[in-house]
Amino acid sequence: METIIEEYLKFIQLEKGLSKNTIGAYRRDLKKYHEYLESQKISHIDFIDRASIQLCLGYLHDQGASSKSLARFISTVRSFHQFALREKYAAKDPTVLIETPKYDRKLPDVLEVDEVIALLETPDLSKNNGYRDRTMLELLYATGMRVSELIQIEMEDVNLIMGFVKVFGKGNKERIVPLGDTVINYLSTYVETVRPQLLKHTVTNALFLNMHGKPLSRQAIWKMIKQNGIKAHITKTLTPHTLRHSFATHLLENGADLRAVQEMLGHSDISTTQLYTHVSKSQIRKMYNEFHPRA
């Protein structure tokens, strides 16, 4: 089993071009799967049947796995068994009749426009790291990109004259996202004045750098957003994804086309983008309840 799992992980990395984070999630799911099978003395892939997988799901549920986690787990296991059958590592696919658990999508936390402005205005622009942080926050809100995409941006990916940034999303898929005048101004100053001071004697094409001239990590950006959120007195749950959610919701609330927002977010399935229309409707309901005399 371990050999087949490793072959499968190589396959999804080379053939599907999935990101390291996605492959890591697949690896963790398959590790849990393999450990459960070993605990049940199932040593060969052809000994796995539908009942074995259902019992594994029950075990994970009892361990506290959410419906969303179980849905992802089943998707991983199904893909693995399809690979094993196709590559003749197995004689059958035991996942054929197993249904994916349904789960309710939780509406994401979204900042009001004035909360976004308060967050953006928090960093100290007189300091190099403060100006860098303001530029990153402006870029995250201006484009809706993920933090994992932000840290991958290199100097040549930003075209300030034409006003766009090249973003590499999940599966290394490339998309072009437009930039507004405000973020272009911050990026121009950052690239021309601030970044050279952060760079020092380091050689790197990464756009955003730490105080040692090296590329920033996801953890550092996460911490920066948390700290600035506290300074801005934002009480909502604040993560790097909150700015992405706010970007999409604010565009849709102001009449943006759903397909255009899907393209800018890099969603392969429009149903994922439609989640933000539910957020907008919830805002409409809130407004109705607040202002209608007979609500």
ROSEZA-972326 format. One record per residue (C-alpha): residue number from 1; residue in one letter; x, y, z. Coordinates in nm, 3 decimals, decimal comma. Layout:
<marzas>
+-------+------+---------+---------+---------+
: zator : palo :       u :       v :       w :
+-------+------+---------+---------+---------+
:   NUM :    A :       X :       Y :       Z :
...
+-------+------+---------+---------+---------+
</marzas>
This chain:
<marzas>
+-------+------+---------+---------+---------+
: zator : palo :       u :       v :       w :
+-------+------+---------+---------+---------+
:     1 :    M :   0,000 :   0,000 :   0,000 :
:     2 :    E :   0,272 :   0,249 :   0,093 :
:     3 :    T :   0,441 :   0,206 :  -0,246 :
:     4 :    I :   0,113 :   0,261 :  -0,432 :
:     5 :    I :   0,037 :   0,571 :  -0,224 :
:     6 :    E :   0,380 :   0,718 :  -0,306 :
:     7 :    E :   0,329 :   0,642 :  -0,676 :
:     8 :    Y :  -0,010 :   0,812 :  -0,661 :
:     9 :    L :   0,134 :   1,123 :  -0,492 :
:    10 :    K :   0,406 :   1,143 :  -0,760 :
:    11 :    F :   0,135 :   1,113 :  -1,025 :
:    12 :    I :  -0,079 :   1,401 :  -0,893 :
:    13 :    Q :   0,229 :   1,617 :  -0,855 :
:    14 :    L :   0,370 :   1,555 :  -1,203 :
:    15 :    E :   0,057 :   1,494 :  -1,410 :
:    16 :    K :  -0,197 :   1,719 :  -1,241 :
:    17 :    G :   0,044 :   1,993 :  -1,134 :
:    18 :    L :  -0,120 :   2,035 :  -0,793 :
:    19 :    S :   0,027 :   2,272 :  -0,536 :
:    20 :    K :   0,240 :   2,156 :  -0,241 :
:    21 :    N :  -0,042 :   2,244 :  -0,001 :
:    22 :    T :  -0,295 :   2,032 :  -0,193 :
:    23 :    I :  -0,054 :   1,740 :  -0,219 :
:    24 :    G :   0,013 :   1,772 :   0,154 :
:    25 :    A :  -0,362 :   1,744 :   0,223 :
:    26 :    Y :  -0,383 :   1,433 :   0,001 :
:    27 :    R :  -0,085 :   1,281 :   0,181 :
:    28 :    R :  -0,240 :   1,340 :   0,525 :
:    29 :    D :  -0,571 :   1,184 :   0,420 :
:    30 :    L :  -0,400 :   0,878 :   0,274 :
:    31 :    K :  -0,184 :   0,841 :   0,584 :
:    32 :    K :  -0,499 :   0,827 :   0,800 :
:    33 :    Y :  -0,652 :   0,580 :   0,554 :
:    34 :    H :  -0,346 :   0,355 :   0,555 :
:    35 :    E :  -0,315 :   0,363 :   0,934 :
:    36 :    Y :  -0,680 :   0,265 :   0,973 :
:    37 :    L :  -0,644 :  -0,025 :   0,728 :
:    38 :    E :  -0,334 :  -0,149 :   0,909 :
:    39 :    S :  -0,523 :  -0,138 :   1,240 :
:    40 :    Q :  -0,782 :  -0,366 :   1,079 :
:    41 :    K :  -0,510 :  -0,603 :   0,952 :
:    42 :    I :  -0,586 :  -0,517 :   0,587 :
:    43 :    S :  -0,251 :  -0,543 :   0,416 :
:    44 :    H :  -0,337 :  -0,571 :   0,045 :
:    45 :    I :  -0,526 :  -0,320 :  -0,167 :
:    46 :    D :  -0,752 :  -0,589 :  -0,315 :
:    47 :    F :  -0,873 :  -0,682 :   0,034 :
:    48 :    I :  -1,032 :  -0,337 :   0,074 :
:    49 :    D :  -1,407 :  -0,334 :   0,017 :
:    50 :    R :  -1,692 :  -0,085 :   0,048 :
:    51 :    A :  -1,759 :  -0,187 :   0,409 :
:    52 :    S :  -1,395 :  -0,123 :   0,505 :
:    53 :    I :  -1,414 :   0,234 :   0,375 :
:    54 :    Q :  -1,750 :   0,301 :   0,539 :
:    55 :    L :  -1,614 :   0,177 :   0,873 :
:    56 :    C :  -1,312 :   0,404 :   0,825 :
:    57 :    L :  -1,545 :   0,701 :   0,767 :
:    58 :    G :  -1,736 :   0,609 :   1,083 :
:    59 :    Y :  -1,410 :   0,592 :   1,277 :
:    60 :    L :  -1,299 :   0,936 :   1,153 :
:    61 :    H :  -1,642 :   1,081 :   1,233 :
:    62 :    D :  -1,616 :   0,945 :   1,588 :
:    63 :    Q :  -1,272 :   1,109 :   1,611 :
:    64 :    G :  -1,436 :   1,446 :   1,544 :
:    65 :    A :  -1,385 :   1,490 :   1,168 :
:    66 :    S :  -1,629 :   1,741 :   1,018 :
:    67 :    S :  -1,857 :   1,668 :   0,721 :
:    68 :    K :  -1,633 :   1,886 :   0,507 :
:    69 :    S :  -1,321 :   1,691 :   0,612 :
:    70 :    L :  -1,496 :   1,360 :   0,543 :
:    71 :    A :  -1,608 :   1,481 :   0,199 :
:    72 :    R :  -1,248 :   1,573 :   0,114 :
:    73 :    F :  -1,124 :   1,241 :   0,257 :
:    74 :    I :  -1,363 :   1,043 :   0,037 :
:    75 :    S :  -1,262 :   1,247 :  -0,268 :
:    76 :    T :  -0,895 :   1,166 :  -0,198 :
:    77 :    V :  -0,957 :   0,795 :  -0,139 :
:    78 :    R :  -1,175 :   0,769 :  -0,452 :
:    79 :    S :  -0,909 :   0,937 :  -0,666 :
:    80 :    F :  -0,643 :   0,705 :  -0,518 :
:    81 :    H :  -0,840 :   0,387 :  -0,594 :
:    82 :    Q :  -0,921 :   0,504 :  -0,947 :
:    83 :    F :  -0,549 :   0,556 :  -1,002 :
:    84 :    A :  -0,467 :   0,211 :  -0,857 :
:    85 :    L :  -0,721 :   0,042 :  -1,086 :
:    86 :    R :  -0,610 :   0,236 :  -1,395 :
:    87 :    E :  -0,242 :   0,158 :  -1,333 :
:    88 :    K :  -0,325 :  -0,209 :  -1,258 :
:    89 :    Y :  -0,209 :  -0,195 :  -0,896 :
:    90 :    A :  -0,556 :  -0,320 :  -0,803 :
:    91 :    A :  -0,821 :  -0,543 :  -0,959 :
:    92 :    K :  -1,119 :  -0,334 :  -0,844 :
:    93 :    D :  -1,232 :   0,008 :  -0,718 :
:    94 :    P :  -1,415 :  -0,029 :  -0,383 :
:    95 :    T :  -1,529 :   0,337 :  -0,382 :
:    96 :    V :  -1,772 :   0,300 :  -0,676 :
:    97 :    L :  -2,092 :   0,293 :  -0,468 :
:    98 :    I :  -1,979 :   0,520 :  -0,185 :
:    99 :    E :  -2,152 :   0,859 :  -0,167 :
:   100 :    T :  -1,973 :   1,178 :  -0,067 :
:   101 :    P :  -2,114 :   1,322 :   0,257 :
:   102 :    K :  -2,299 :   1,649 :   0,206 :
:   103 :    Y :  -2,200 :   1,948 :   0,417 :
:   104 :    D :  -2,329 :   2,300 :   0,469 :
:   105 :    R :  -2,094 :   2,568 :   0,349 :
:   106 :    K :  -2,035 :   2,822 :   0,623 :
:   107 :    L :  -2,071 :   3,181 :   0,511 :
:   108 :    P :  -1,731 :   3,350 :   0,538 :
:   109 :    D :  -1,665 :   3,650 :   0,762 :
:   110 :    V :  -1,665 :   3,970 :   0,558 :
:   111 :    L :  -1,539 :   4,314 :   0,659 :
:   112 :    E :  -1,745 :   4,628 :   0,603 :
:   113 :    V :  -1,578 :   4,884 :   0,376 :
:   114 :    D :  -1,496 :   5,112 :   0,671 :
:   115 :    E :  -1,334 :   4,814 :   0,851 :
:   116 :    V :  -1,119 :   4,743 :   0,546 :
:   117 :    I :  -1,011 :   5,108 :   0,533 :
:   118 :    A :  -0,926 :   5,103 :   0,905 :
:   119 :    L :  -0,713 :   4,791 :   0,850 :
:   120 :    L :  -0,537 :   4,937 :   0,545 :
:   121 :    E :  -0,451 :   5,258 :   0,729 :
:   122 :    T :  -0,297 :   5,085 :   1,032 :
:   123 :    P :   0,065 :   5,017 :   0,917 :
:   124 :    D :   0,323 :   5,289 :   0,985 :
:   125 :    L :   0,424 :   5,423 :   0,643 :
:   126 :    S :   0,735 :   5,591 :   0,783 :
:   127 :    K :   0,895 :   5,249 :   0,831 :
:   128 :    N :   1,007 :   5,016 :   0,551 :
:   129 :    N :   0,819 :   4,716 :   0,691 :
:   130 :    G :   0,513 :   4,934 :   0,754 :
:   131 :    Y :   0,508 :   5,055 :   0,394 :
:   132 :    R :   0,558 :   4,698 :   0,273 :
:   133 :    D :   0,269 :   4,579 :   0,493 :
:   134 :    R :   0,038 :   4,853 :   0,365 :
:   135 :    T :   0,126 :   4,759 :   0,007 :
:   136 :    M :   0,054 :   4,389 :   0,071 :
:   137 :    L :  -0,280 :   4,467 :   0,238 :
:   138 :    E :  -0,375 :   4,697 :  -0,051 :
:   139 :    L :  -0,281 :   4,426 :  -0,301 :
:   140 :    L :  -0,472 :   4,151 :  -0,118 :
:   141 :    Y :  -0,788 :   4,363 :  -0,107 :
:   142 :    A :  -0,742 :   4,498 :  -0,462 :
:   143 :    T :  -0,708 :   4,153 :  -0,620 :
:   144 :    G :  -0,863 :   3,896 :  -0,385 :
:   145 :    M :  -0,558 :   3,675 :  -0,424 :
:   146 :    R :  -0,466 :   3,409 :  -0,168 :
:   147 :    V :  -0,165 :   3,458 :   0,060 :
:   148 :    S :  -0,006 :   3,148 :  -0,096 :
:   149 :    E :  -0,031 :   3,334 :  -0,430 :
:   150 :    L :   0,097 :   3,661 :  -0,285 :
:   151 :    I :   0,425 :   3,512 :  -0,162 :
:   152 :    Q :   0,490 :   3,358 :  -0,506 :
:   153 :    I :   0,471 :   3,691 :  -0,692 :
:   154 :    E :   0,798 :   3,791 :  -0,851 :
:   155 :    M :   0,908 :   4,128 :  -0,983 :
:   156 :    E :   0,834 :   4,040 :  -1,347 :
:   157 :    D :   0,477 :   3,932 :  -1,261 :
:   158 :    V :   0,372 :   4,292 :  -1,190 :
:   159 :    N :   0,313 :   4,531 :  -1,480 :
:   160 :    L :   0,249 :   4,875 :  -1,332 :
:   161 :    I :   0,234 :   5,051 :  -1,670 :
:   162 :    M :  -0,043 :   4,825 :  -1,805 :
:   163 :    G :  -0,196 :   4,789 :  -1,456 :
:   164 :    F :  -0,213 :   4,416 :  -1,393 :
:   165 :    V :  -0,053 :   4,137 :  -1,190 :
:   166 :    K :   0,011 :   3,782 :  -1,303 :
:   167 :    V :  -0,108 :   3,534 :  -1,037 :
:   168 :    F :  -0,032 :   3,163 :  -1,017 :
:   169 :    G :  -0,312 :   2,980 :  -0,839 :
:   170 :    K :  -0,395 :   2,622 :  -0,750 :
:   171 :    G :  -0,238 :   2,372 :  -0,987 :
:   172 :    N :  -0,004 :   2,653 :  -1,100 :
:   173 :    K :  -0,284 :   2,795 :  -1,317 :
:   174 :    E :  -0,204 :   3,145 :  -1,437 :
:   175 :    R :  -0,452 :   3,431 :  -1,432 :
:   176 :    I :  -0,428 :   3,805 :  -1,495 :
:   177 :    V :  -0,585 :   4,036 :  -1,237 :
:   178 :    P :  -0,627 :   4,412 :  -1,297 :
:   179 :    L :  -0,488 :   4,671 :  -1,056 :
:   180 :    G :  -0,647 :   5,000 :  -0,953 :
:   181 :    D :  -0,468 :   5,336 :  -0,927 :
:   182 :    T :  -0,438 :   5,323 :  -0,546 :
:   183 :    V :  -0,254 :   4,992 :  -0,529 :
:   184 :    I :  -0,042 :   5,086 :  -0,834 :
:   185 :    N :   0,080 :   5,396 :  -0,647 :
:   186 :    Y :   0,174 :   5,192 :  -0,340 :
:   187 :    L :   0,345 :   4,926 :  -0,550 :
:   188 :    S :   0,540 :   5,188 :  -0,746 :
:   189 :    T :   0,684 :   5,346 :  -0,429 :
:   190 :    Y :   0,748 :   5,006 :  -0,273 :
:   191 :    V :   0,934 :   4,873 :  -0,580 :
:   192 :    E :   1,135 :   5,190 :  -0,643 :
:   193 :    T :   1,218 :   5,296 :  -0,286 :
:   194 :    V :   1,130 :   5,044 :  -0,013 :
:   195 :    R :   1,218 :   4,707 :  -0,166 :
:   196 :    P :   1,579 :   4,807 :  -0,255 :
:   197 :    Q :   1,634 :   4,895 :   0,113 :
:   198 :    L :   1,490 :   4,562 :   0,227 :
:   199 :    L :   1,687 :   4,370 :  -0,036 :
:   200 :    K :   2,028 :   4,466 :   0,101 :
:   201 :    H :   2,282 :   4,223 :  -0,052 :
:   202 :    T :   2,040 :   3,937 :  -0,113 :
:   203 :    V :   1,961 :   3,815 :  -0,465 :
:   204 :    T :   1,594 :   3,724 :  -0,515 :
:   205 :    N :   1,313 :   3,800 :  -0,759 :
:   206 :    A :   1,046 :   3,775 :  -0,488 :
:   207 :    L :   0,835 :   4,092 :  -0,472 :
:   208 :    F :   0,776 :   4,105 :  -0,098 :
:   209 :    L :   1,071 :   4,068 :   0,137 :
:   210 :    N :   1,130 :   4,049 :   0,512 :
:   211 :    M :   1,377 :   4,271 :   0,699 :
:   212 :    H :   1,661 :   4,030 :   0,609 :
:   213 :    G :   1,599 :   4,060 :   0,236 :
:   214 :    K :   1,442 :   3,715 :   0,204 :
:   215 :    P :   1,094 :   3,621 :   0,072 :
:   216 :    L :   0,816 :   3,650 :   0,328 :
:   217 :    S :   0,648 :   3,336 :   0,463 :
:   218 :    R :   0,273 :   3,273 :   0,489 :
:   219 :    Q :   0,305 :   3,266 :   0,867 :
:   220 :    A :   0,464 :   3,613 :   0,872 :
:   221 :    I :   0,183 :   3,762 :   0,663 :
:   222 :    W :  -0,081 :   3,587 :   0,875 :
:   223 :    K :   0,077 :   3,736 :   1,190 :
:   224 :    M :   0,100 :   4,082 :   1,031 :
:   225 :    I :  -0,271 :   4,082 :   0,940 :
:   226 :    K :  -0,369 :   3,965 :   1,290 :
:   227 :    Q :  -0,160 :   4,235 :   1,458 :
:   228 :    N :  -0,292 :   4,513 :   1,236 :
:   229 :    G :  -0,647 :   4,388 :   1,287 :
:   230 :    I :  -0,604 :   4,425 :   1,663 :
:   231 :    K :  -0,464 :   4,779 :   1,619 :
:   232 :    A :  -0,759 :   4,865 :   1,393 :
:   233 :    H :  -1,000 :   4,738 :   1,663 :
:   234 :    I :  -1,157 :   4,482 :   1,430 :
:   235 :    T :  -1,350 :   4,230 :   1,641 :
:   236 :    K :  -1,447 :   3,991 :   1,359 :
:   237 :    T :  -1,243 :   3,679 :   1,289 :
:   238 :    L :  -0,962 :   3,811 :   1,071 :
:   239 :    T :  -0,748 :   3,589 :   0,849 :
:   240 :    P :  -0,574 :   3,651 :   0,517 :
:   241 :    H :  -0,878 :   3,492 :   0,351 :
:   242 :    T :  -1,106 :   3,755 :   0,508 :
:   243 :    L :  -0,970 :   4,014 :   0,264 :
:   244 :    R :  -1,036 :   3,774 :  -0,024 :
:   245 :    H :  -1,394 :   3,723 :   0,094 :
:   246 :    S :  -1,439 :   4,099 :   0,137 :
:   247 :    F :  -1,299 :   4,170 :  -0,212 :
:   248 :    A :  -1,549 :   3,932 :  -0,376 :
:   249 :    T :  -1,848 :   4,040 :  -0,168 :
:   250 :    H :  -1,790 :   4,412 :  -0,217 :
:   251 :    L :  -1,756 :   4,366 :  -0,595 :
:   252 :    L :  -2,080 :   4,167 :  -0,617 :
:   253 :    E :  -2,267 :   4,408 :  -0,391 :
:   254 :    N :  -2,173 :   4,688 :  -0,629 :
:   255 :    G :  -2,298 :   4,502 :  -0,936 :
:   256 :    A :  -1,991 :   4,317 :  -1,066 :
:   257 :    D :  -2,051 :   4,024 :  -1,301 :
:   258 :    L :  -2,027 :   3,686 :  -1,126 :
:   259 :    R :  -1,816 :   3,536 :  -1,408 :
:   260 :    A :  -1,568 :   3,823 :  -1,388 :
:   261 :    V :  -1,532 :   3,775 :  -1,012 :
:   262 :    Q :  -1,486 :   3,401 :  -1,068 :
:   263 :    E :  -1,204 :   3,475 :  -1,312 :
:   264 :    M :  -1,031 :   3,718 :  -1,075 :
:   265 :    L :  -1,054 :   3,477 :  -0,782 :
:   266 :    G :  -0,927 :   3,186 :  -0,991 :
:   267 :    H :  -1,221 :   2,958 :  -0,909 :
:   268 :    S :  -1,251 :   2,663 :  -1,146 :
:   269 :    D :  -1,617 :   2,610 :  -1,049 :
:   270 :    I :  -1,860 :   2,903 :  -1,046 :
:   271 :    S :  -2,059 :   2,741 :  -0,763 :
:   272 :    T :  -1,767 :   2,833 :  -0,534 :
:   273 :    T :  -1,798 :   3,198 :  -0,637 :
:   274 :    Q :  -2,177 :   3,186 :  -0,592 :
:   275 :    L :  -2,117 :   3,145 :  -0,219 :
:   276 :    Y :  -2,049 :   3,521 :  -0,213 :
:   277 :    T :  -2,392 :   3,597 :  -0,357 :
:   278 :    H :  -2,537 :   3,435 :  -0,043 :
:   279 :    V :  -2,322 :   3,666 :   0,166 :
:   280 :    S :  -2,458 :   3,963 :  -0,029 :
:   281 :    K :  -2,815 :   3,844 :   0,023 :
:   282 :    S :  -2,753 :   3,811 :   0,395 :
:   283 :    Q :  -2,633 :   4,175 :   0,396 :
:   284 :    I :  -2,954 :   4,277 :   0,214 :
:   285 :    R :  -3,162 :   4,094 :   0,476 :
:   286 :    K :  -2,971 :   4,269 :   0,754 :
:   287 :    M :  -3,034 :   4,608 :   0,590 :
:   288 :    Y :  -3,404 :   4,528 :   0,539 :
:   289 :    N :  -3,449 :   4,428 :   0,902 :
:   290 :    E :  -3,273 :   4,742 :   1,018 :
:   291 :    F :  -3,451 :   5,001 :   0,804 :
:   292 :    H :  -3,794 :   4,872 :   0,700 :
:   293 :    P :  -4,065 :   4,999 :   0,940 :
:   294 :    R :  -4,260 :   4,671 :   0,923 :
:   295 :    A :  -3,966 :   4,428 :   0,921 :
+-------+------+---------+---------+---------+
</marzas>
